[in-house]
Amino acid sequence: MTPTIAVLGGSSPFTVAMVEALADPAQGVPSARLVLQGRSVEALELLESYSQRRLGSGWSVSSTTDLDTAIEGATIVVHQIRYGGLNGRDDDERLAASFGCPPDETLGPAGLQAALRAGPFLSHLGERIKHLAPKAWVLNLTNPLSVATACLAEHVGEKRIGLCELPLHTAMLACNQLGISLEDTSWAYTGLNHRGFVYHLPNSDVDLVERLARLSDDITIGNIPVKVIRELGAVPTKYFRLMLGQCVLAKGRAAELESLRSQILKELAENLQAVPKSLSKRDMPWYEMSVVPVIASILNNDGRKHVANVLSDGIVRELPVSIGNKGWTETKQLPANPAVNHWVQRFERHERAVLAATLEQSEHRILEAVELDPLTPRGKERTIAEQLLRN
């Protein structure tokens, strides 16, 4: 039977990047039925036509504004709905900026507000998937990634994971710095919600992390100084820059994305025969590096290794796993060093508090999540929590 891939939030023009990855022969994704779901009929019609042309006759493509219609009988559900839209993200950015915090959609006050807004919708969605497609894989892309994945996991079975390209991208950057192919290494990784560490990178009986630590202090890996890599004994993802007081994204990102969305839709309406030129203005490596490779592993049942966000001990952690059509299996690896464990445990405490706040949404839980957040300015905890409650 032909498998069905349902994309929730598929009316986003950025879905073109996913279609391009699906169409890439190197990804090895077999022909399937693609169902795009979203709110905009106009955008869905454009994306349906573009996708059918790009994927070819072996595929069938349809679109719908109805959530249940898209989900029913799906083999794979790709969840990329942005709850509150870009207006919601703009509100989150403004909240964070008002307290001098990074305006990030997955961490800090902005990430917590996004989680609180999405929580009830995610619970409802989980129930619908459980009822309409109980055997489906659910691949979550919606931020805050680990919390959203955990909320879905309250209702959906074992085959639900969150996906992000950052672990693989970080390992690749480390290898590139030394002129070594990632294929010539095996690598160990641990973390959660964009906060993770490549802590073992063996090559010919040499740990490349140790080689990186010996480089000059003026060198950075993903804008992470070598000095930090030396102290950690690991290469953190770029979001560790937030722990160093640096910004990853600037305020105003929501407005930029809204403008870019409009331009891509305009270009699609003018020409469905070519990739919209404006698509290149947003780098979206998660589709080609994480989402589509996992789809290929599921449909081909190849058991390949990926790094995924999976439910473990009550929270969602980011771990190496092998994936086939029946499920995922954690990959055994060496334990992390004490410096990495210190940070992971700190992030875990915060993660548990954010998840509890998202599910319960009480004053006590929200304040606890704010207090445990490493990005919260000291002395502003209660004020931030009160603002979140008002919103």
DAWO-V602332 format. One line per field, one symbol per residue. ss: DSSP state (H for helix, E for strand, L for the rest). phi: phi as a letter, one per 30 degrees, with the letter a starting at -180 (. if undefined). burial: # if it has 9 or more other ideal C-beta (glycine too) atoms within 8 Angstrom, else .. A space follows every 10 residues. Layout:
ss=???
phi=???
burial=???
//
This chain:
ss=LLLEEEEELL LLLLHHHHHH HHHLHHHLLL LLEEEEELLL HHHHHHHHHH HHHHHLLLLE EEEELLHHHH HLLLLEEEEL LLLLHHHHHH HHHHHHHHLL LLLLLLLHHH HHHHHHHHHH HHHHHHHHHH HHLLLLEEEE LLLLHHHHHH HHHLLLLLLE EELLLHHHHH HHHHHHHLLL LHHHLEEEEE EELLEEEEEE EEELLEEHHH HHHLLLLLLE ELLEEHHHHH HHLLEELHHH HHHHLLLLLL LLHHHHHHHH HHHHHHHHHH LLLLLLHHHH HLLLHHHHHH HHHHHHHHHH LLLEEEEEEE EELLEEEEEE EEEELLEEEE LLLLLLLHHH HHHHHHHHHH HHHHHHHHHH LLHHHHHHHH HLLLLLLLLL HHHHHHHHHH L
phi=.ddccccdjd dddddedddd ddddeddidd eacccccacc dddddddddd dddddjddcb bbbaccdddd deiddbcccb dcdjiddddd ddddedddci cddcdbbied dddddddded dddddeddde dcbdcddccc cdcdeddddd ddddbddddb bcbadeeddd dddddddcib dddcbcbcbb lahibbbdcb bdahicdddd ddddddddcb ciicdeeddd ddiacddddd eddcicccbc ejdddddddd eddddddddd adcbdedddd dbdbddddcb ddededdddc hciddbcbdb dahibcccbd bcbbdclbbd ddaddddedd eedddddddd dddddddddc hceddddddd ddddcdddjc eddddddddd d
burial=..######## ########## ####..#.#. .#######.. ..######## #####...#. ####..#.## #..####### ####.#.### #######.#. ########## #########. ###.###### .##..##### ########## ######..## ########## #####.##.# .#..#.#### ########## ##.....##. ###.#...#. ##.#.#.##. .######### ##.....#.. ..###.##.# #.###.##.. .....#.##. ....###### #########. #....##### ##..###### ####...#.# #....##.## #.##.##### #########. #...###### #.#.##...# #..##.##.. .
//
